[in-house]
Amino acid sequence: MSDEAGLAGGESTYWIEDDGSGVCPHCGVPVQYADYTWHYHPKGSVHPPPFVKKGLTQHDQRIDVATCTKCGKHVADWVSYRQAGIEGGGGRNTLPMPVYEVVQRVGAYPGSRAPKVEPEVPPDLARDYREAVGVAHISTRAAAALARRGLQAALRGCGFKAPSRKVNDEIGLALADGRTSALLAEKLRFVQGVGNDAVHPNLAADGDLIEVTPEDVTVIIAALDEFFDGFFVKPARHAAIMKARAERKKGTGGGTT
């Protein structure tokens, strides 16, 4: 497979190998996909998705669709292919057939691989996090809004509930908490500014909507990621270590280890 073109914003990635196998972007499990089908689109017959570079459109295209046998979710690739030659036709009852080669595969659905979330993070918060990351390539404003909503749920889950019910005030409560690291505090202050523009669009001085850049989204999602680490992952793992230590001491009659 050549690297003639790829994702408009960066790395080339796809979900389905030529033999119908792959690592499911939803659940992260290597599988042999089921219901693997191709849907052909001759060159110029359809408009490619917005994340496909123009280099992919100079050849015929097809959509490859399959179902993960582990989680049951669907995946799809946008595939660019071209005729590479002719084979067969040497006998009386055989016809020459074109041979095609894939130029490039691009993951079309989902738009990105589901990010890993540590098991110590509550499932509902992990879902919000994955949703935010999953739409970032489509809409930075949507990703920022989802990440901000997830952060507010995480804040409230840790007891940071403001009477105003405003996320910026709840971030303020977290900033005043001694468990909040300096690095997390810096990101939270950033979220107080940019995140609000994503949920409630504000106007700049010239009347234009304030945009949320990909870099802004990266920081907002990183704030949520770091909050998970500081308030869920590390405390849970520390508690597990201390519990195991206490059980060892109990088993040895209370002596030091």
C-alpha positions as CSV (number, residue, x, y, z in Angstrom):
1,M,0.0,0.0,0.0
2,S,1.5,3.3,-1.0
3,D,1.5,6.5,1.1
4,E,0.1,8.6,-1.8
5,A,-2.4,10.3,0.5
6,G,-3.8,10.1,3.9
7,L,-5.8,11.9,6.5
8,A,-6.0,15.6,5.9
9,G,-4.9,16.5,9.3
10,G,-2.0,14.0,9.9
11,E,-1.3,10.3,10.1
12,S,-2.7,7.8,7.7
13,T,-4.8,5.2,9.5
14,Y,-7.4,2.6,8.6
15,W,-9.3,-0.1,10.3
16,I,-9.7,-3.0,7.8
17,E,-6.8,-5.0,6.3
18,D,-7.2,-6.4,2.8
19,D,-7.9,-9.9,4.2
20,G,-10.8,-8.6,6.4
21,S,-8.9,-8.6,9.6
22,G,-7.9,-5.7,11.8
23,V,-7.8,-4.2,15.3
24,C,-11.2,-2.8,16.1
25,P,-11.0,0.9,16.7
26,H,-14.0,0.7,19.1
27,C,-12.9,-2.1,21.5
28,G,-9.2,-2.4,20.6
29,V,-9.3,-6.2,20.0
30,P,-7.7,-7.9,17.0
31,V,-10.5,-9.6,15.1
32,Q,-11.4,-11.2,11.8
33,Y,-14.3,-8.9,10.9
34,A,-17.7,-10.3,9.9
35,D,-20.0,-9.0,7.1
36,Y,-17.0,-7.6,5.1
37,T,-18.5,-5.9,2.0
38,W,-17.3,-3.4,-0.6
39,H,-19.3,-0.6,-2.2
40,Y,-17.7,0.7,-5.4
41,H,-17.8,4.3,-6.5
42,P,-16.3,5.1,-9.9
43,K,-13.9,8.1,-10.1
44,G,-15.9,11.3,-9.7
45,S,-19.2,9.7,-8.9
46,V,-19.3,10.8,-5.2
47,H,-17.7,13.4,-3.0
48,P,-15.1,12.1,-0.6
49,P,-15.4,12.7,3.1
50,P,-13.8,16.1,4.2
51,F,-10.8,14.4,5.8
52,V,-9.7,12.7,2.6
53,K,-6.9,14.5,0.6
54,K,-7.4,15.3,-3.0
55,G,-4.8,12.8,-4.0
56,L,-7.2,10.0,-3.2
57,T,-9.9,11.2,-5.6
58,Q,-7.9,10.8,-8.8
59,H,-8.6,7.0,-8.7
60,D,-11.7,4.9,-8.3
61,Q,-13.0,4.7,-4.8
62,R,-14.9,2.2,-2.6
63,I,-16.2,2.0,0.9
64,D,-15.3,-1.1,2.8
65,V,-17.7,-1.9,5.6
66,A,-17.4,-4.6,8.3
67,T,-18.7,-5.6,11.7
68,C,-16.5,-6.4,14.8
69,T,-17.0,-9.9,16.0
70,K,-16.1,-8.9,19.5
71,C,-18.1,-5.7,20.3
72,G,-20.6,-5.9,17.4
73,K,-19.9,-2.3,16.2
74,H,-19.5,-1.3,12.6
75,V,-16.3,0.0,11.0
76,A,-15.7,1.6,7.5
77,D,-12.7,2.5,5.4
78,W,-12.6,4.9,2.4
79,V,-10.4,3.1,-0.1
80,S,-8.7,4.5,-3.2
81,Y,-7.7,1.8,-5.8
82,R,-6.5,1.6,-9.4
83,Q,-6.1,-1.0,-12.1
84,A,-2.6,-2.5,-12.0
85,G,-2.8,-4.8,-14.9
86,I,-4.6,-7.7,-16.6
87,E,-4.4,-11.4,-15.9
88,G,-6.0,-14.5,-17.4
89,G,-7.4,-14.9,-20.8
90,G,-4.9,-17.5,-22.0
91,G,-7.4,-20.3,-22.6
92,R,-10.4,-20.7,-24.9
93,N,-12.9,-20.4,-22.1
94,T,-11.3,-17.7,-20.0
95,L,-11.5,-14.0,-20.3
96,P,-8.8,-11.5,-19.3
97,M,-9.6,-9.9,-16.0
98,P,-8.4,-6.6,-14.6
99,V,-6.2,-6.7,-11.5
100,Y,-6.6,-3.9,-9.0
101,E,-4.4,-2.6,-6.3
102,V,-5.2,-0.5,-3.3
103,V,-3.6,3.0,-3.3
104,Q,-4.6,4.0,0.2
105,R,-7.0,3.2,3.0
106,V,-8.4,5.8,5.3
107,G,-10.5,5.1,8.3
108,A,-13.9,6.7,7.7
109,Y,-15.9,5.4,10.7
110,P,-15.2,5.8,13.4
111,G,-13.0,8.9,12.8
112,S,-10.4,7.9,15.3
113,R,-9.4,5.0,17.5
114,A,-11.1,5.0,20.9
115,P,-8.6,6.2,23.4
116,K,-7.5,4.1,26.3
117,V,-9.1,5.1,29.6
118,E,-7.7,3.5,32.8
119,P,-10.1,1.1,34.5
120,E,-10.2,3.2,37.7
121,V,-12.1,5.9,35.9
122,P,-15.9,5.6,36.3
123,P,-17.6,4.2,33.1
124,D,-19.8,7.2,32.5
125,L,-16.8,9.6,32.7
126,A,-14.8,7.3,30.4
127,R,-17.7,7.4,27.9
128,D,-17.7,11.3,27.9
129,Y,-13.9,11.3,27.4
130,R,-14.1,8.9,24.4
131,E,-16.9,10.9,22.8
132,A,-14.9,14.1,23.1
133,V,-11.9,12.5,21.5
134,G,-14.0,10.8,18.9
135,V,-15.5,14.0,17.4
136,A,-12.4,16.1,17.6
137,H,-11.5,15.5,13.9
138,I,-15.0,16.6,12.9
139,S,-15.8,19.6,15.1
140,T,-13.4,21.2,17.5
141,R,-16.3,23.1,19.1
142,A,-18.2,19.8,19.7
143,A,-15.1,18.1,21.2
144,A,-14.4,21.1,23.5
145,A,-18.1,21.1,24.7
146,L,-18.1,17.3,25.3
147,A,-14.8,17.4,27.1
148,R,-15.9,20.4,29.2
149,R,-19.1,18.5,30.1
150,G,-17.1,15.4,31.0
151,L,-14.9,17.6,33.2
152,Q,-17.8,19.1,35.0
153,A,-19.2,15.6,35.7
154,A,-15.8,14.5,37.0
155,L,-15.6,17.6,39.2
156,R,-19.0,17.0,40.8
157,G,-18.1,13.3,41.2
158,C,-15.2,14.4,43.4
159,G,-17.3,16.8,45.5
160,F,-16.6,20.1,43.6
161,K,-20.2,21.3,43.4
162,A,-20.9,25.1,43.3
163,P,-24.2,26.6,44.3
164,S,-24.3,28.4,40.9
165,R,-23.9,25.0,39.1
166,K,-21.5,26.8,36.7
167,V,-18.5,24.7,35.7
168,N,-16.1,27.7,36.0
169,D,-17.1,28.1,39.6
170,E,-16.6,24.3,40.2
171,I,-13.2,24.5,38.5
172,G,-12.5,27.3,41.0
173,L,-13.2,24.9,43.9
174,A,-10.8,22.3,42.4
175,L,-8.2,25.0,42.0
176,A,-8.4,25.7,45.8
177,D,-8.0,22.0,46.7
178,G,-4.6,20.9,47.8
179,R,-4.8,17.7,45.7
180,T,-4.8,19.7,42.5
181,S,-1.3,19.7,41.0
182,A,0.3,22.9,39.5
183,L,0.2,21.3,36.1
184,L,-3.5,20.4,36.3
185,A,-4.3,23.9,37.8
186,E,-2.7,25.5,34.7
187,K,-4.9,23.4,32.4
188,L,-8.0,24.0,34.4
189,R,-7.5,27.8,34.2
190,F,-7.2,27.4,30.5
191,V,-10.5,25.5,30.4
192,Q,-12.2,28.3,32.3
193,G,-11.6,30.5,29.4
194,V,-11.7,28.6,26.1
195,G,-14.2,25.9,27.1
196,N,-17.0,28.3,27.8
197,D,-16.7,29.7,24.3
198,A,-17.3,26.2,22.9
199,V,-20.6,25.7,24.8
200,H,-21.9,29.2,24.7
201,P,-20.5,30.8,21.5
202,N,-19.3,34.3,22.2
203,L,-18.6,37.1,19.8
204,A,-15.3,38.8,19.1
205,A,-15.0,42.5,18.8
206,D,-15.7,42.4,15.1
207,G,-18.8,40.2,15.6
208,D,-17.3,36.9,14.5
209,L,-17.7,33.8,16.5
210,I,-14.8,32.9,18.7
211,E,-13.3,29.7,17.3
212,V,-11.9,26.7,19.2
213,T,-8.6,25.6,17.6
214,P,-7.3,22.0,17.6
215,E,-4.6,23.1,20.0
216,D,-7.3,24.4,22.4
217,V,-9.1,21.1,22.2
218,T,-5.9,19.2,22.9
219,V,-5.4,21.2,26.2
220,I,-9.0,20.8,27.3
221,I,-8.9,17.0,26.7
222,A,-5.5,16.9,28.4
223,A,-7.0,18.6,31.4
224,L,-9.7,16.0,31.7
225,D,-7.1,13.2,31.2
226,E,-4.9,14.7,34.0
227,F,-7.9,15.2,36.3
228,F,-8.7,11.5,35.9
229,D,-5.1,10.6,36.8
230,G,-4.9,12.8,39.9
231,F,-8.4,12.2,41.3
232,F,-9.2,8.6,40.3
233,V,-6.3,6.6,39.0
234,K,-3.5,7.5,41.4
235,P,-5.7,7.5,44.6
236,A,-7.2,4.1,43.7
237,R,-3.8,2.6,43.0
238,H,-2.4,4.0,46.2
239,A,-5.3,2.6,48.2
240,A,-4.8,-0.8,46.6
241,I,-1.1,-0.8,47.5
242,M,-1.8,0.2,51.1
243,K,-4.6,-2.4,51.4
244,A,-2.2,-5.1,50.2
245,R,0.4,-4.0,52.6
246,A,-2.0,-4.0,55.5
247,E,-3.1,-7.5,54.6
248,R,0.5,-8.7,54.4
249,K,1.1,-7.3,57.9
250,K,-2.0,-8.9,59.2
251,G,-0.9,-12.2,57.8
252,T,2.5,-12.0,59.5
253,G,1.0,-11.1,62.9
254,G,1.4,-7.4,62.6
255,G,5.2,-7.3,62.2
256,T,7.0,-4.9,59.9
257,T,7.7,-5.8,56.3
